[in-house]
């Protein structure tokens, strides 16, 4: 069996590959490492007085972005 090169796969391709080959733990590790290496955007902090509004806006933005992709 030939060695799979996960680095040449896009995020979507790697995700799809793992979903089709769930026994391939190396694929899962490669995907989780890739996702884990991404910078995280901090929306708010727990003590922020506008916490609810900022979380609501972020969720609405994600929902809107998802609708635009469909």
N, CA, C and O atoms as CSV, one atom per row, in Angstrom:
chain,resi,resn,atom,element,x,y,z
A,1,UNK,N,N,0.843,-1.183,0.000
A,1,UNK,CA,C,0.000,0.000,0.000
A,1,UNK,C,C,0.889,1.247,0.000
A,1,UNK,O,O,1.877,1.315,0.731
A,2,UNK,N,N,0.532,2.219,-0.817
A,2,UNK,CA,C,1.347,3.425,-0.898
A,2,UNK,C,C,1.056,4.368,0.264
A,2,UNK,O,O,-0.040,4.371,0.825
A,3,UNK,N,N,2.055,5.162,0.608
A,3,UNK,CA,C,1.930,6.132,1.693
A,3,UNK,C,C,1.097,7.322,1.218
A,3,UNK,O,O,1.340,7.850,0.133
A,4,UNK,N,N,0.120,7.749,2.017
A,4,UNK,CA,C,-0.744,8.869,1.677
A,4,UNK,C,C,-0.055,10.162,2.115
A,4,UNK,O,O,0.457,10.252,3.231
A,5,UNK,N,N,-0.044,11.160,1.233
A,5,UNK,CA,C,0.556,12.454,1.543
A,5,UNK,C,C,-0.558,13.429,1.923
A,5,UNK,O,O,-1.189,14.029,1.053
A,6,UNK,N,N,-0.792,13.581,3.217
A,6,UNK,CA,C,-1.879,14.433,3.708
A,6,UNK,C,C,-1.595,15.912,3.476
A,6,UNK,O,O,-2.528,16.711,3.389
A,7,UNK,N,N,-0.339,16.283,3.377
A,7,UNK,CA,C,0.001,17.704,3.259
A,7,UNK,C,C,-0.432,18.299,1.926
A,7,UNK,O,O,-0.630,19.510,1.834
A,8,UNK,N,N,-0.582,17.480,0.894
A,8,UNK,CA,C,-1.019,18.013,-0.398
A,8,UNK,C,C,-2.532,18.128,-0.497
A,8,UNK,O,O,-3.048,18.703,-1.454
A,9,UNK,N,N,-3.250,17.585,0.487
A,9,UNK,CA,C,-4.709,17.650,0.486
A,9,UNK,C,C,-5.184,18.968,1.089
A,9,UNK,O,O,-4.585,19.484,2.033
A,10,UNK,N,N,-6.258,19.497,0.538
A,10,UNK,CA,C,-6.888,20.665,1.155
A,10,UNK,C,C,-7.546,20.211,2.456
A,10,UNK,O,O,-7.682,19.013,2.702
A,11,UNK,N,N,-7.949,21.161,3.280
A,11,UNK,CA,C,-8.638,20.807,4.524
A,11,UNK,C,C,-9.868,19.958,4.229
A,11,UNK,O,O,-10.105,18.945,4.888
A,12,UNK,N,N,-10.648,20.377,3.236
A,12,UNK,CA,C,-11.866,19.647,2.882
A,12,UNK,C,C,-11.544,18.245,2.368
A,12,UNK,O,O,-12.228,17.285,2.722
A,13,UNK,N,N,-10.513,18.119,1.540
A,13,UNK,CA,C,-10.119,16.808,1.020
A,13,UNK,C,C,-9.658,15.884,2.139
A,13,UNK,O,O,-10.010,14.704,2.167
A,14,UNK,N,N,-8.867,16.427,3.060
A,14,UNK,CA,C,-8.373,15.619,4.173
A,14,UNK,C,C,-9.522,15.184,5.074
A,14,UNK,O,O,-9.572,14.036,5.517
A,15,UNK,N,N,-10.429,16.091,5.340
A,15,UNK,CA,C,-11.606,15.751,6.154
A,15,UNK,C,C,-12.417,14.653,5.470
A,15,UNK,O,O,-12.800,13.673,6.108
A,16,UNK,N,N,-12.673,14.815,4.191
A,16,UNK,CA,C,-13.447,13.825,3.449
A,16,UNK,C,C,-12.728,12.477,3.412
A,16,UNK,O,O,-13.352,11.427,3.563
A,17,UNK,N,N,-11.406,12.520,3.209
A,17,UNK,CA,C,-10.624,11.283,3.204
A,17,UNK,C,C,-10.782,10.546,4.532
A,17,UNK,O,O,-11.009,9.336,4.556
A,18,UNK,N,N,-10.662,11.282,5.633
A,18,UNK,CA,C,-10.786,10.620,6.925
A,18,UNK,C,C,-12.189,10.051,7.121
A,18,UNK,O,O,-12.341,8.946,7.640
A,19,UNK,N,N,-13.212,10.797,6.710
A,19,UNK,CA,C,-14.578,10.295,6.862
A,19,UNK,C,C,-14.796,9.005,6.076
A,19,UNK,O,O,-15.593,8.157,6.477
A,20,UNK,N,N,-14.099,8.860,4.972
A,20,UNK,CA,C,-14.210,7.651,4.158
A,20,UNK,C,C,-13.266,6.540,4.617
A,20,UNK,O,O,-13.449,5.379,4.252
A,21,UNK,N,N,-12.249,6.897,5.422
A,21,UNK,CA,C,-11.244,5.925,5.897
A,21,UNK,C,C,-11.051,6.104,7.401
A,21,UNK,O,O,-9.954,6.422,7.862
A,22,UNK,N,N,-12.106,5.901,8.144
A,22,UNK,CA,C,-12.075,6.170,9.588
A,22,UNK,C,C,-11.031,5.351,10.344
A,22,UNK,O,O,-10.643,5.734,11.448
A,23,UNK,N,N,-10.579,4.265,9.797
A,23,UNK,CA,C,-9.564,3.456,10.455
A,23,UNK,C,C,-8.176,4.077,10.328
A,23,UNK,O,O,-7.249,3.648,11.015
A,24,UNK,N,N,-8.016,5.072,9.468
A,24,UNK,CA,C,-6.712,5.711,9.244
A,24,UNK,C,C,-6.477,6.793,10.307
A,24,UNK,O,O,-6.827,7.959,10.128
A,25,UNK,N,N,-5.881,6.367,11.399
A,25,UNK,CA,C,-5.640,7.284,12.523
A,25,UNK,C,C,-4.626,8.371,12.175
A,25,UNK,O,O,-4.656,9.453,12.761
A,26,UNK,N,N,-3.740,8.098,11.239
A,26,UNK,CA,C,-2.779,9.116,10.819
A,26,UNK,C,C,-3.485,10.268,10.110
A,26,UNK,O,O,-3.082,11.423,10.244
A,27,UNK,N,N,-4.527,9.955,9.364
A,27,UNK,CA,C,-5.304,11.000,8.686
A,27,UNK,C,C,-6.008,11.871,9.714
A,27,UNK,O,O,-6.022,13.095,9.587
A,28,UNK,N,N,-6.584,11.254,10.718
A,28,UNK,CA,C,-7.245,12.016,11.785
A,28,UNK,C,C,-6.241,12.920,12.485
A,28,UNK,O,O,-6.525,14.093,12.725
A,29,UNK,N,N,-5.078,12.387,12.812
A,29,UNK,CA,C,-4.051,13.169,13.499
A,29,UNK,C,C,-3.612,14.343,12.625
A,29,UNK,O,O,-3.452,15.457,13.123
A,30,UNK,N,N,-3.417,14.105,11.338
A,30,UNK,CA,C,-3.006,15.176,10.425
A,30,UNK,C,C,-4.069,16.275,10.376
A,30,UNK,O,O,-3.737,17.461,10.390
A,31,UNK,N,N,-5.331,15.888,10.319
A,31,UNK,CA,C,-6.413,16.869,10.271
A,31,UNK,C,C,-6.504,17.654,11.579
A,31,UNK,O,O,-6.618,18.880,11.559
A,32,UNK,N,N,-6.454,16.961,12.705
A,32,UNK,CA,C,-6.530,17.650,14.002
A,32,UNK,C,C,-5.333,18.558,14.229
A,32,UNK,O,O,-5.481,19.644,14.790
A,33,UNK,N,N,-4.157,18.134,13.806
A,33,UNK,CA,C,-2.972,18.991,13.924
A,33,UNK,C,C,-3.140,20.248,13.083
A,33,UNK,O,O,-2.817,21.350,13.526
A,34,UNK,N,N,-3.641,20.077,11.881
A,34,UNK,CA,C,-3.832,21.215,10.983
A,34,UNK,C,C,-4.835,22.203,11.565
A,34,UNK,O,O,-4.583,23.408,11.586
A,35,UNK,N,N,-5.958,21.702,12.033
A,35,UNK,CA,C,-7.000,22.562,12.603
A,35,UNK,C,C,-6.497,23.214,13.892
A,35,UNK,O,O,-6.780,24.383,14.150
A,36,UNK,N,N,-5.760,22.467,14.688
A,36,UNK,CA,C,-5.249,22.987,15.951
A,36,UNK,C,C,-4.192,24.065,15.789
A,36,UNK,O,O,-3.989,24.875,16.693
A,37,UNK,N,N,-3.521,24.084,14.652
A,37,UNK,CA,C,-2.472,25.072,14.401
A,37,UNK,C,C,-3.008,26.428,13.954
A,37,UNK,O,O,-2.259,27.402,13.886
A,38,UNK,N,N,-4.299,26.492,13.649
A,38,UNK,CA,C,-4.889,27.750,13.181
A,38,UNK,C,C,-5.002,28.740,14.335
A,38,UNK,O,O,-5.248,28.352,15.477
A,39,UNK,N,N,-4.819,30.018,14.025
A,39,UNK,CA,C,-5.007,31.026,15.074
A,39,UNK,C,C,-6.480,31.086,15.482
A,39,UNK,O,O,-7.375,30.880,14.663
A,40,UNK,N,N,-6.704,31.367,16.732
A,40,UNK,CA,C,-8.068,31.452,17.245
A,40,UNK,C,C,-8.455,32.909,17.424
A,40,UNK,O,O,-7.669,33.719,17.915
A,41,UNK,N,N,-9.659,33.225,17.024
A,41,UNK,CA,C,-10.179,34.574,17.162
A,41,UNK,C,C,-10.975,34.647,18.464
A,41,UNK,O,O,-11.947,33.911,18.636
A,42,UNK,N,N,-10.575,35.524,19.378
A,42,UNK,CA,C,-11.264,35.695,20.645
A,42,UNK,C,C,-12.422,36.668,20.438
A,42,UNK,O,O,-12.214,37.818,20.053
A,43,UNK,N,N,-13.629,36.202,20.694
A,43,UNK,CA,C,-14.823,37.022,20.501
A,43,UNK,C,C,-15.039,37.968,21.680
A,43,UNK,O,O,-15.297,39.157,21.492
A,44,UNK,N,N,-14.932,37.438,22.884
A,44,UNK,CA,C,-15.186,38.209,24.101
A,44,UNK,C,C,-14.593,37.480,25.291
A,44,UNK,O,O,-14.023,36.399,25.144
A,45,UNK,N,N,-14.722,38.060,26.449
A,45,UNK,CA,C,-14.311,37.411,27.691
A,45,UNK,C,C,-15.535,37.314,28.605
A,45,UNK,O,O,-16.518,38.027,28.408
A,46,UNK,N,N,-15.473,36.453,29.576
A,46,UNK,CA,C,-16.606,36.209,30.463
A,46,UNK,C,C,-17.025,37.464,31.213
A,46,UNK,O,O,-18.214,37.666,31.457
A,47,UNK,N,N,-16.078,38.303,31.579
A,47,UNK,CA,C,-16.408,39.501,32.362
A,47,UNK,C,C,-16.778,40.714,31.503
A,47,UNK,O,O,-16.958,41.808,32.038
A,48,UNK,N,N,-16.892,40.543,30.193
A,48,UNK,CA,C,-17.263,41.637,29.282
A,48,UNK,C,C,-18.744,41.979,29.467
A,48,UNK,O,O,-19.588,41.087,29.381
A,49,UNK,N,N,-19.077,43.237,29.716
A,49,UNK,CA,C,-20.485,43.606,29.902
A,49,UNK,C,C,-21.333,43.385,28.643
A,49,UNK,O,O,-22.554,43.260,28.736
A,50,UNK,N,N,-20.704,43.337,27.483
A,50,UNK,CA,C,-21.422,43.096,26.226
A,50,UNK,C,C,-21.295,41.640,25.766
A,50,UNK,O,O,-21.429,41.344,24.579
A,51,UNK,N,N,-21.036,40.744,26.708
A,51,UNK,CA,C,-20.813,39.332,26.402
A,51,UNK,C,C,-21.949,38.749,25.555
A,51,UNK,O,O,-21.690,38.179,24.495
A,52,UNK,N,N,-23.189,38.880,26.001
A,52,UNK,CA,C,-24.337,38.293,25.305
A,52,UNK,C,C,-24.446,38.837,23.873
A,52,UNK,O,O,-24.654,38.071,22.932
A,53,UNK,N,N,-24.307,40.132,23.715
A,53,UNK,CA,C,-24.435,40.745,22.395
A,53,UNK,C,C,-23.336,40.265,21.454
A,53,UNK,O,O,-23.596,39.981,20.285
A,54,UNK,N,N,-22.110,40.173,21.963
A,54,UNK,CA,C,-20.991,39.743,21.122
A,54,UNK,C,C,-21.132,38.279,20.717
A,54,UNK,O,O,-20.844,37.920,19.575
A,55,UNK,N,N,-21.572,37.437,21.645
A,55,UNK,CA,C,-21.777,36.023,21.315
A,55,UNK,C,C,-22.903,35.892,20.303
A,55,UNK,O,O,-22.787,35.139,19.336
A,56,UNK,N,N,-23.995,36.622,20.521
A,56,UNK,CA,C,-25.116,36.599,19.584
A,56,UNK,C,C,-24.710,37.043,18.189
A,56,UNK,O,O,-25.112,36.431,17.200
A,57,UNK,N,N,-23.917,38.100,18.105
A,57,UNK,CA,C,-23.453,38.599,16.818
A,57,UNK,C,C,-22.542,37.573,16.132
A,57,UNK,O,O,-22.617,37.383,14.918
A,58,UNK,N,N,-21.697,36.926,16.902
A,58,UNK,CA,C,-20.790,35.929,16.321
A,58,UNK,C,C,-21.578,34.732,15.788
A,58,UNK,O,O,-21.288,34.229,14.703
A,59,UNK,N,N,-22.560,34.283,16.542
A,59,UNK,CA,C,-23.384,33.157,16.100
A,59,UNK,C,C,-24.159,33.547,14.848
A,59,UNK,O,O,-24.222,32.771,13.895
A,60,UNK,N,N,-24.742,34.723,14.839
A,60,UNK,CA,C,-25.483,35.190,13.665
A,60,UNK,C,C,-24.573,35.273,12.448
A,60,UNK,O,O,-24.973,34.906,11.343
A,61,UNK,N,N,-23.366,35.748,12.645
A,61,UNK,CA,C,-22.409,35.829,11.547
A,61,UNK,C,C,-22.057,34.457,10.994
A,61,UNK,O,O,-21.950,34.285,9.780
A,62,UNK,N,N,-21.875,33.482,11.875
A,62,UNK,CA,C,-21.573,32.121,11.436
A,62,UNK,C,C,-22.749,31.522,10.674
A,62,UNK,O,O,-22.562,30.863,9.651
A,63,UNK,N,N,-23.961,31.751,11.174
A,63,UNK,CA,C,-25.146,31.238,10.490
A,63,UNK,C,C,-25.296,31.866,9.110
A,63,UNK,O,O,-25.623,31.180,8.142
A,64,UNK,N,N,-25.059,33.165,9.025
A,64,UNK,CA,C,-25.161,33.871,7.746
A,64,UNK,C,C,-24.097,33.356,6.770
A,64,UNK,O,O,-24.382,33.134,5.593
A,65,UNK,N,N,-22.884,33.170,7.263
A,65,UNK,CA,C,-21.801,32.664,6.411
A,65,UNK,C,C,-22.129,31.260,5.911
A,65,UNK,O,O,-21.831,30.924,4.765
A,66,UNK,N,N,-22.739,30.444,6.762
A,66,UNK,CA,C,-23.140,29.097,6.351
A,66,UNK,C,C,-24.205,29.127,5.280
A,66,UNK,O,O,-24.178,28.316,4.355
A,67,UNK,N,N,-25.147,30.055,5.394
A,67,UNK,CA,C,-26.213,30.192,4.395
A,67,UNK,C,C,-25.632,30.610,3.041
A,67,UNK,O,O,-26.095,30.153,1.996
A,68,UNK,N,N,-24.631,31.469,3.062
A,68,UNK,CA,C,-24.029,31.957,1.818
A,68,UNK,C,C,-23.257,30.865,1.100
A,68,UNK,O,O,-23.124,30.901,-0.123
A,69,UNK,N,N,-22.740,29.883,1.854
A,69,UNK,CA,C,-22.000,28.776,1.250
A,69,UNK,C,C,-22.922,27.766,0.573
A,69,UNK,O,O,-22.507,27.063,-0.349
A,70,UNK,N,N,-24.163,27.694,1.026
A,70,UNK,CA,C,-25.117,26.704,0.465
A,70,UNK,C,C,-25.607,27.051,-0.894
A,70,UNK,O,O,-26.404,26.311,-1.471
